[in-house]
Amino acid sequence: MSFPRRVVPELLDNLAATDPAAVRSREDLKRVHQVMGTRSILLRALRNFSVRKQSAPLRILELGAGDGSLMLSVARALEPGWAPVELALLDRLALLDPRTTAAYAQLGWVATNQIGDVHDWARMATLSSYSADPSPRWDLIVANLFLHHFDEEQLPTLLAGISLGCERFVACEPRRSGLALVASQLIGTIGVGAVTRTDAVPSVRWFRRQRDHRSPGRHRPWPGESREYAAGRFSHCF
């Protein structure tokens, strides 16, 4: 069974960073990631990433990174000596705690918080790619439960910036399936708060047909190779 794509504003997007409901919802997301197996999904993606021997660290950007805890769990689970990493955590809010930064440093990762709007970032990435002195491309850009926040007018611009700004891109979204929809309706059983319960169902209904995600716009193919796959019981990645 599949469902039409609909974008509905989420409650969390409209709450102040210090609102107790927003703080609770961000903690809920950690539990949601555990249920969805997001860490394992990202681990497989990174282990498949061909890390070449180089003096410069691997440059990774996470979009909508929140407090950085998800990628920290991935970094902790990777094999020791996997690769030195420079990680930029882009979010519209300053949520990166100094203790989290220190935890990354213990693993050989240098984590920095980039505060700003992802649309501004995408526009700058696009402009830079066509300039005489373009910014270095990211080795990898990661987005988790993030793309479903954007409608059909916003998404092509964002994906265009991503495609021009990195070598590889990995995104993980809720699978648009009957099982995932039922799970989203029952998400309260894992103890999440009201905001997360309200936002869960629209997140699943967001996902559209597989072919619609293969390009930054309807008439512009995604450059290079692309692959989509189901991951776990509730996720779809590309």
N, C-alpha and C positions, 0 to 999 in steps of 0.2 A: 504494500500500500504506500502511496506517496501523497504529498500534500502540496498545494500551491505555495509559492514563496510570499511571505508577508513580513514587512518590517514594522514592528511595534516598538515605540520608545520604552526603554526599560526603566524601572523605578530607580535602580542604582545610579544610572547616568545623571539623574537630576538631584541627587542628594549631596550635601556638603561632605567633604572628606572626614570631618570630625563628627558628623551625625552618628549617633549610636547605632542606628539601623544600617548605615553604610559600613561602619566598622564590623558589625555582625555579619553582614553579607560578604565582605571580603574574607572573613574567617570561614564562612560557609563554602566559599569557592575552593578552599583547600580540601574540604571534605568531598566536594563534587569531583575534584580532580582525582582523589583516591578511588572513588567509585568508578569513574570513567577510565582509570588506568592511564592517565595522561603522561605520567612520568615514564612509564614503560614504553609508551608510544614514541616519545621524544628520544628516549635512549636508543631505540632501534634506528630511528632516523639519523641520529648523530653517529652511531657506530657504522652506519652505511656510508657516512661522509668520508670520502677519501682524504685523509689528512696527510698532506705531503710534508716531507722534511724541510723545514725552513727556519730561518732565524727569527722572523717576525711572528708574533702570536696570531692565532686564528681570530678573526674579527666577526663577532656575532651581535646582531641587533634583535631584541625582542620588542614587538609592538604591543601596546596595551599591557605592559609588564606588571602593573600593580606594585606590590612590595618586593618583587623579585624572588619570592620564596619558591615558586615552581622551578625556575631554572637552577636555583641553589640545590634543590633535591636531585635534579638531573646531574649537576656537577659532582655531588657527593657520591652518586651511584656509578659514575664513569670509572674506568680502570685508572689506577694511579699512573701518572705520567702520560695520560692520553694526549694532551696537547696544551700548551699555554694558550690562554684565551683572554681577549679583551672583549668584555660584554657591556653593551650599552642597553639600558632599560628605559625605553621610551614610554612615558605616560603623561597625561595632562595634570596629574597630581604628584606632589613630592612625597612618595610613600616609602622610599628606600631607607631603611633604618641603618645607622652606622654599624650595629652588630651584624647585620646581614652582609654589609660590605666587608667587614673583617672576616666573616666566615668564608666568603668567596676567596679572600686573599690567602687564607690557610690552604686552599686547594690549588693555588697558583693562578686563579682567575682575577683579573682586574675589572671590577664592576663599577660602572658610573651611572648616575641617574640623569636622563635627558628629559627635562620637563617641557612639554609643548603639545600642540595639536598635531595629530597624525596627518591631517590634510596639509598643513603647512610643511611638514616634513616631506610628504610625497611631491608637493610642488617644487620644493627646493631640490629634491633628488632628480626630478625630471629636468629642471633648468640646468643643474650641474652637469648632467650627462651630455648636454649639447654645448657646453662652454669650452673655451680653449684650454682651460685648466680644470678638468673635472675632479671632483672629490673621489678618493679611493672607494671602490665598490666593496660592500660588505661580503665576506665569504659566505655568510648564511644569515637570513632573516627568518625569524620564528614568530608565529602568531597563534595564540591559543584562545579559543572561545571569544574571538575578537571580531572577525569579519561580519558576523551576523548583526552587528550594530549599524551597518551601513546599507542605504537603499541603492536602487539600480542607477541612480545618477551619481552617487558618491563612489561606489565600488570601482568602476572603471578607472577613475583618476587615481585612486589609491593603488590598485594593482599595477597600473602603468608605472607609477613611481617605484614600486617594489621591483618590478621586472628590470628597470633601468639601474636600480641601485644595489643589486646583489648578484652573486654567482648562483646561489641556490636559495630556494624559499620553501619552508615547511609550514603548513597551516593545519590546525586540527579544529574541527567544528562538530556540533551535535549532529548525529546522523538523522536524516529526515525519513524516519521509518515508524511503523506502528509501535514496535517495541520501545523505541526511544521516546515516543509521545506518551505512552502509558507510564514509562518511568518518570518522565518530567511531571506528570500529574500526581505521582505518588512520592515525589521527592521529599515531602515533609516527613516521611518515615525514617529518614536518616538524620533527622534532628535539625534541619536548617530553619532559618527564620522566615518571617512573612515576606520580606523583599525578594529573597531567593525563590521562594515558592511561587510568587507572582511572576517573576521574570523567566522562570524555567520553560514554561510551555511556549511562549513566543520565540525563544531561542531555538527550539526544535523546529517550529513551523517555518522559521526563516529559510532553512536550507532548500535550495531549488535543485532542478535537475542537473545531473552531472555535467552535461555538455555545456551548460551556461557558465561554468567556472573555468573553462579552459582558455579564456581570453580576457585581457583587460577591458575589452569593449566588444560589442557584438560583431564588428567587422575587422577586428585586429587580432590575429592569432598570438597566443603566448609564445615568446621567442624560445627556441631550444626545446628540449624534451620536457614532457610533463607526465605525471602519473597520479592517478587517484586510486584510493583503496579504502575499504572498510577496516576499522581498527577496533578491536574489542567488540563489546555489544552495543555501544552507544555512540561511537565516534566515526567520523569520516575525515580522511586526511588527503592532502594533495601538496 
